[in-house]
Amino acid sequence: QVQLQESGPGLVKPSETLSLTCSVSSGSISNYFWTWMRQPPGKGLEWIGNVYYSGSANYNPSLKSRVTISVDTSKNQFSLRLNSVTAADTAVYYCARDRGGTNLYTFDYWGQGTLVSVSS
Amino acid sequence: DIQMTQSPSSLSAAVGDRVTITCRASQTISRYLNWYQQKPGKAPNLLIYGASSLQSGVPSRFSGSGSGTDFTLTISTLQPEDFATYYCQQSYSPPLTFGGGTKVEI
């Protein structure tokens, strides 16, 4: 069964760039959309954006000016970059697979999540 | 953006109870509605997709219904492992949005 694992710094300074990578194992990254979401402590879920294995990406308009999601099929990984972070970007960040097909935008496999804190 | 409103935000129930959670969309989303269960410190887990289709491996005590703007998640006989927070999510159009969650407590 497909497994996803987020990796990256757990602490980022204000105004700097948050960078996370999601490694996909026991399955190919090809032919699927891959998604990043986040959840501030004690709050609900927010969709950040997704990327198709071909590299085409879509973003939440609320974050679009600061976000880049990319894919590296050779490594079976996809990545998130969020620049100019503030304390409001402190959250658990999840990567997930989109089922695709007739069930697009439905997330059937998730990483365990990684807490990123923004603080000086 | 499509706003998703869940009710109640929390509820208390006992093992064996029948539990119903509702989700309302701010505009029609046909049947593009998913339900997830999240336990503390864990990632969400897909329960129901397409408003009423049961994800593989999910117990049959979970069911979903609705279309248009109003949806429900029902747990027919609450089990100890079902105490968690439940989220609805619209898969109709980006930006994808979630409800605020319903915490099911003992």
Chai-1 contact restraints between the chains, C-beta under 6 A:
chainA,res_idxA,chainB,res_idxB,connection_type,confidence,min_distance_angstrom,max_distance_angstrom,comment,restraint_id
A,G44,B,F98,contact,1.0,0.0,6.0,A-B,restraint_1
A,G44,B,G100,contact,1.0,0.0,6.0,A-B,restraint_2
A,G44,B,G101,contact,1.0,0.0,6.0,A-B,restraint_3
A,L45,B,F98,contact,1.0,0.0,6.0,A-B,restraint_4
A,W47,B,P95,contact,1.0,0.0,6.0,A-B,restraint_5
A,W47,B,L96,contact,1.0,0.0,6.0,A-B,restraint_6
A,N58,B,P94,contact,1.0,0.0,6.0,A-B,restraint_7
A,N60,B,P95,contact,1.0,0.0,6.0,A-B,restraint_8
A,Y94,B,A43,contact,1.0,0.0,6.0,A-B,restraint_9
A,N103,B,Y49,contact,1.0,0.0,6.0,A-B,restraint_10
A,Y105,B,S91,contact,1.0,0.0,6.0,A-B,restraint_11
A,Y105,B,L96,contact,1.0,0.0,6.0,A-B,restraint_12
A,T106,B,N34,contact,1.0,0.0,6.0,A-B,restraint_13
A,T106,B,Y49,contact,1.0,0.0,6.0,A-B,restraint_14
A,T106,B,S91,contact,1.0,0.0,6.0,A-B,restraint_15
A,D108,B,L46,contact,1.0,0.0,6.0,A-B,restraint_16
A,W110,B,A43,contact,1.0,0.0,6.0,A-B,restraint_17
A,Q112,B,A43,contact,1.0,0.0,6.0,A-B,restraint_18
A,G113,B,A43,contact,1.0,0.0,6.0,A-B,restraint_19
